[in-house]
Amino acid sequence: MSRKALQLLLEQVTEKEQKAAQEFAASQMQLQAYRQQLKQLYEYQRTYMTQLSIKALEGLDAAGFSHYQSFISRLETAAREQHAAIIQSEKQLEQKRLIWTRAQTKRKSFELLIDKQLEREEARLLRQEQLLQDEYSITQFVRRSRESS
């Protein structure tokens, strides 16, 4: 395969690797955002439970207590859903990491292939240059030999 073709393929796999890295980073940010949202839900739930305790000590009627309990229950449901989203996001992050790692490996393989091709080309040029120098030396030797005879 020509060096130009390999270079074109390298550019393509490099672009895929960069895209995979961007998707991996975006997935990391999404997971971090989900975790932050869950933390906020827990903090809000704690605050609301503290308010319920204070209101209960002050004398809270059944309707008020039911309202607080209902809202706390909705917060718990939201927290469970958020936790499920985090688990799904972690799985997606791992998939994105694997895709990125494979893309890196593929890029490195193409770079290695190109490097080896360049080394072979340089070795071929060195051999060719050496042959030309040998031929020149032989020609000079023959010329000198003729001149001295």
C-alpha positions as CSV (number, residue, x, y, z in Angstrom):
1,M,0.0,0.0,0.0
2,S,1.4,3.4,-0.9
3,R,2.5,5.8,1.7
4,K,-0.1,8.3,0.6
5,A,-2.9,5.8,1.0
6,L,-1.6,4.9,4.4
7,Q,-1.4,8.6,5.4
8,L,-5.0,9.1,4.3
9,L,-6.1,6.1,6.3
10,L,-4.2,7.4,9.3
11,E,-6.0,10.8,9.0
12,Q,-9.3,9.0,9.0
13,V,-8.6,6.8,12.0
14,T,-7.2,9.9,13.8
15,E,-10.4,11.7,13.2
16,K,-12.4,8.7,14.5
17,E,-10.2,8.6,17.6
18,Q,-10.7,12.3,18.2
19,K,-14.5,11.9,17.8
20,A,-14.4,8.9,20.2
21,A,-12.3,11.0,22.7
22,Q,-14.9,13.8,22.5
23,E,-17.8,11.4,23.1
24,F,-15.9,9.9,26.0
25,A,-15.4,13.3,27.5
26,A,-19.0,14.3,27.0
27,S,-20.1,11.0,28.6
28,Q,-17.9,11.8,31.6
29,M,-19.4,15.2,31.9
30,Q,-22.9,13.8,31.7
31,L,-22.1,11.3,34.4
32,Q,-20.7,14.0,36.6
33,A,-23.8,16.1,36.1
34,Y,-26.1,13.2,37.0
35,R,-24.1,12.6,40.2
36,Q,-24.4,16.3,41.1
37,Q,-28.1,16.2,40.5
38,L,-28.5,13.2,42.7
39,K,-26.5,14.9,45.4
40,Q,-28.8,17.9,45.1
41,L,-31.8,15.7,45.4
42,Y,-30.5,14.1,48.6
43,E,-29.7,17.5,50.0
44,Y,-33.1,18.8,49.1
45,Q,-34.7,15.7,50.6
46,R,-32.7,16.2,53.9
47,T,-33.7,19.8,54.1
48,Y,-37.4,19.0,53.5
49,M,-37.2,16.2,56.2
50,T,-35.7,18.7,58.6
51,Q,-38.5,21.1,57.9
52,L,-41.0,18.3,58.5
53,S,-39.5,17.5,61.8
54,I,-39.6,21.2,62.9
55,K,-43.2,21.6,61.7
56,A,-44.2,18.3,63.5
57,L,-42.8,19.7,66.8
58,E,-44.7,22.9,66.2
59,G,-47.9,21.0,65.7
60,L,-48.6,20.0,62.1
61,D,-52.0,18.9,61.0
62,A,-52.7,15.7,59.1
63,A,-53.1,17.4,55.8
64,G,-49.8,19.2,56.2
65,F,-48.0,16.0,57.3
66,S,-49.5,14.2,54.3
67,H,-48.3,16.9,52.0
68,Y,-44.7,16.7,53.4
69,Q,-44.7,12.9,53.2
70,S,-46.0,12.9,49.6
71,F,-43.3,15.4,48.5
72,I,-40.6,13.4,50.3
73,S,-41.8,10.3,48.6
74,R,-41.6,12.0,45.2
75,L,-38.1,13.1,46.1
76,E,-37.2,9.5,46.9
77,T,-38.6,8.3,43.6
78,A,-36.7,11.0,41.7
79,A,-33.5,9.9,43.6
80,R,-34.0,6.3,42.6
81,E,-34.6,7.3,39.0
82,Q,-31.5,9.5,39.1
83,H,-29.5,6.6,40.5
84,A,-30.7,4.4,37.7
85,A,-29.6,7.1,35.2
86,I,-26.2,7.2,36.8
87,I,-25.8,3.4,36.5
88,Q,-26.8,3.6,32.8
89,S,-24.5,6.5,32.3
90,E,-21.6,4.6,33.9
91,K,-22.3,1.7,31.4
92,Q,-22.3,4.1,28.5
93,L,-19.1,5.7,29.8
94,E,-17.4,2.3,29.8
95,Q,-18.6,1.7,26.2
96,K,-17.3,5.1,25.1
97,R,-14.0,4.4,26.9
98,L,-13.6,1.0,25.0
99,I,-14.4,2.7,21.7
100,W,-11.8,5.4,22.3
101,T,-9.2,2.8,23.4
102,R,-9.8,0.7,20.3
103,A,-9.5,3.9,18.1
104,Q,-6.2,4.7,19.8
105,T,-4.9,1.2,19.2
106,K,-5.9,1.4,15.5
107,R,-4.3,4.8,15.1
108,K,-1.1,3.6,16.7
109,S,-1.1,0.5,14.5
110,F,-1.3,2.7,11.4
111,E,1.5,5.0,12.7
112,L,3.6,1.9,13.3
113,L,2.9,0.6,9.8
114,I,3.8,4.0,8.3
115,D,7.0,4.1,10.4
116,K,8.0,0.6,9.2
117,Q,7.3,1.5,5.6
118,L,9.4,4.6,6.0
119,E,12.2,2.6,7.5
120,R,12.1,0.1,4.6
121,E,12.1,3.0,2.1
122,E,15.1,4.6,3.8
123,A,16.9,1.3,3.9
124,R,16.1,0.8,0.2
125,L,17.4,4.2,-0.6
126,L,20.6,3.6,1.4
127,R,21.2,0.4,-0.5
128,Q,20.6,2.1,-3.8
129,E,23.0,4.9,-2.8
130,Q,25.6,2.4,-1.7
131,L,25.3,0.6,-5.0
132,L,25.7,3.9,-6.9
133,Q,28.8,4.7,-4.8
134,D,30.2,1.2,-5.3
135,E,29.6,1.5,-9.0
136,Y,31.2,5.0,-9.1
137,S,34.2,3.6,-7.1
138,I,34.6,0.7,-9.5
139,T,34.3,3.0,-12.5
140,Q,37.0,5.3,-11.0
141,F,39.2,2.4,-10.2
142,V,38.9,1.0,-13.8
143,R,39.6,4.4,-15.2
144,R,42.7,4.9,-13.1
145,S,43.9,1.4,-14.0
146,R,43.5,2.1,-17.7
147,E,45.2,5.4,-17.4
148,S,48.2,3.9,-15.5
149,S,48.6,1.0,-18.1
